Amino acid sequence: MAIQYRAATRADLNALLPLVEAFAREQQNQLGLYSLAEGFMQFAKTGLAQALEHPAAVVMIAEDEGRGEGPVGYCVGSLQEPPALFRPELYTYISDLYVLPEYRRRGIGTGLVERVRGWGYLKGAFSVSMIVPTGSAAVGLGERVGMRPIQVLMYASGQR
C-alpha cells in the first residue's frame, strides 16, 4: 500500500462523490439524528465543486497507488476568521475528513489533516480547527495532531 496525497482538482469531483456519500451516511448512522435529505448528493456535489474552485479552500485526497479506483480518503479545509469581537486571526477550518473503513488506522487521516494544515500555514493561517462527533475516532486524531477540545456542542432532538 503506497498512499499518495495531493490537492484535488475539478477533474476529481465525480471520483470524490462516493466518499462524500459514505461520509454523510456514516455520520447519519453515528449520530442517529437525521436522515439524508432528498437531493443531498446534488447539494454535496455543488458544495464540493465550490471548494475545489475557491482560492480560500482546499480538498486534499489520499490515493492508494495499487487500488486504482479513486481516492481512499479526503479532507476539506478552508480559511476562516473568527467573529468580529475576537482578534482577526486567520485559521484553517476542517469541515470534512473521511477515510474508507478498510484504510483506517494507518495514518491516512492524520496525513490528510497535516497536509491541509500545511496548506493553511502557507496561506498565513497558523491555527486549525474542526468539529467532530463526541466519541468518534476523529477526536483522537485531533488530539494526536495537537488539537484540544474548547467547547461542547449539545443538541436536543424535538422528539423524545
N, C-alpha and C positions, 0 to 999 in steps of 0.2 A: 504494500500500500504506500504509494508516494502521493502525498497530498500537496497540491499546488494552490496558492492563494493569489487572487488578483481582483482588481476592481472590475465589476460587471459593466457591460455596455448595453446599449439598446438592443443589440442582437441577442443578448442573453435573456430577454424578457420572458419569452414563452417557455424556456427551459426552467426558469425560476418559479413559474406558477404552480407546479405540483408541490413544491416545497412550501410555498405560501399557504396553499390549501391545507396541507398536512399540519403546519404550524397552527393555523386557526382551529382546526378540528381537535388538535391535542389540547389547546387552551380551553376550548369549549368543554371537553371531557374532564379536564383537571378542575376547572372552576365550577362547572355544573350550573352556570348562571343563565346562559342564553343559548339559543340555537342560532346557527348562522342565518343571516337574512337572505331572502331571495335576492339574487343579483350581487351577492357578496363577491364572487370571483371577478365580475366586471369592475366593481369598486376597487378591489385589491389590485387588479391589473392597472387601472388608471393611476392609483397611488404609487405603485412601484415604477411605472413609466415616468412619473413626475420626479421621483427620487433619482432615477437613472440620468435624467436630463439636468437636474438642478445643480448649480455650481456650489451650493452650500450643503450638499448631501452626497453620500457615497453608499454604494451597495457592494460589499465585499463578498466574494464567493470562494468556497473551497471545493476543489475538484480532485477526485481520485483518478490518477492517470490510467490505471488499469480498468476502471469501470466503464468509461466511455458512454455513459448515459446521462450526462448533465451533472450539475453541481450536487454535492452531498451536504452542503450547508451554506447558509448565507447570513449576513448581518447588515442591517441598515443603520447608518449614523447620519446625524445632521447637526449643523452648527446652530446653537441656540444662545440667547441671552436671558438672564433672569428677569423677573418683573422689575419695573421701574424703581421700586422702593429699595432695591439692592444695588450694590456697586455693579456697574455693567461689565461683567467678566465673562467673556465668551467661553462656552463649554460644548463638548460633544455629547449629544443625547442619542443613545442607542434605543431605537424603537422596536426592532425585530432582531431576534437571534434564534436560529433554528439549525439543528444538525439532525440528519436522518438517524433514527434509533440504532440501526446497526453500526453506525460510525461514532457513537457516543463513547465517552470515557477514554478518548485517545488524544485529547488536547486540541481538537479541531475548533471547538467553541472558544477556547482561550486564544487560539491563533487568530480567529476572526475578530474577537474583541480587541486584541492587541494591534491588529492592522488598522482597524477603524480608529482606535485611539491614536495611533501614529499619524494617520491621515489628518485628524483633528489638530494634533500638535503642530504639524507643518502649516496649518491654517491659522495658528495662533490660539487655539483652544487647549489649555493645559489641564483641564479637568474633564471628567467623563461621568455620565450618569445613565441609569436605566431603571425601569420599573419592571419588577419580576413578581410572579405569584409566590406567596409565602410557601415555603416547603419545596419549591422546585429546585432542580439541580442548578439553575442559573444563580441562585443565591450563593451557593458555594463557589461557583465560578467567579462571581463578582468579588467575593472575599479574597480569592486567590490572586486576583489582579489588583488588589489594593483598595477595593471599594468597601464602604461600610454603610449599613442602613442609617438613614437620617430621619425618616418618618414612616408611619404605617398608614396605608390607605385601607379604610374599613368600609364595608358595604353591607347594606341590609336589603334583601330582596323584598319586593312588595308582597310576595307570597310567604305564607308560614306553614 
